Amino acid sequence: MANPAPGPLWRRLGWMLAIWLASVLSLGAVAGVIRWWLHH
């Protein structure tokens, strides 16, 4: 194996947290837009 580890554990966890947070925020934004659109 040329690459035993893709990076430090904290960096991989940080990327996973950032991706999760971005998905949660985007889902919340979409839900807010839909809710606003339905109530107007």
N, C-alpha and C positions, 0 to 999 in steps of 0.2 A: 504494500500500500504506500503510495507516494504521499497521500494526505491523510494522516491518521485522525486528525481533528480539524473541523472547519473553522474553529475559533474558540476563544475562551467561553466558559459556560455562562458567565454573566452577559457576554455580548449576545449569545444565542437567546438567552432568556429575555434580554432587552428587546431584541428584534421581535420575538414572539409577543411580548407585551405591547410593543408599538403597533404591530399588525392587528392585535385583538382590540386595542383601544380605537384604532382608526375604523375598524369594522363596526364597533359598537356606536361610535359617533356618527358614522354615515347612516347606519340603520335608524338611529334616533332622528337624524335630520330628515330622512325620507318619511318617517312616521309623522314628524311634525308638519311637513309640507302636506301630506295626505290629510291629516286632521284639519289643518287650516283650510284646505281646499274643500273639504266636505262641509265645513261649518260656514262657508262664505257663499 
